[in-house]
Amino acid sequence: AQKVTQAQTEISVVEKEDVTLDCVYETRDTTYYLFWYKQPPSGELVFLIRRNSFDEQNEISGRYSWNFQKSTSSFNFTITASQVVDSAVYFCALYSGTYKYIFGTGTRLKVLA
Amino acid sequence: SQTIHQWPATLVQPVGSPLSLECTVEGTSNPNLYWYRQAAGRGLQLLFYSVGIGQISSEVPQNLSASRPQDRQFILSSKKLLLSDSGFYLCAWRSWRTEYNEQFFGPGTRLTVL
């Protein structure tokens, strides 16, 4: 069975702190894709990044970075020098070609000024 | 560029009334289309998906139905709403091309059933 676990329900940090959001996935497929989405208070899910199972390179985009490790089935997301605008719910998702996406339950990040 | 529209943005309906939510995608052809529901403070629940005109796969056997009358139009319906149908409804699309698997979401419809 496929599963995505985001064990952190809610995280609070003070502005400028670094924060890491954890994502652990389960799948028996050898080809799969992992995603991170941001859901700000307005509600729309915003696509942040896609990673396929054959590319374990970490990625950095501005203050955002992602660490993909197949050995631990994890795809963690780090925000460096967090800002109030980063406050949102963040979802990790898994796709392996069956048209269906498996979403985690989300992590609510609160960045306090 | 591609855009996805949903309407209405908010809706308050009495129990037992019908429902019709519409989603349209622009700037792409033959998209895969999805309806999700998100209860307050919860994760995403897949309701329906469609890989082509007239083709609907249902994940939730409840009082909801979906239709895809045109390539880029996806409609979510109900004949009689229940209190439990309240939630945030999100439409999403993804490209039919297998190298692009990310979904893109619409702005959502917030439904309150009273």
Interface residues (C-beta under 8 A of the other chain):
Chain A: Y33 F35 Y37 S42 G43 E44 L45 V46 F47 R50 F91 A93 Y95 G97 Y99 K100 Y101 F103 G104 T105 G106
Chain B: N32 Y34 R42 G43 L44 L46 Y49 V51 S57 E59 F88 L90 A92 T98 N101 E102 Q103 F104 F105 G106 P107 G108 R110
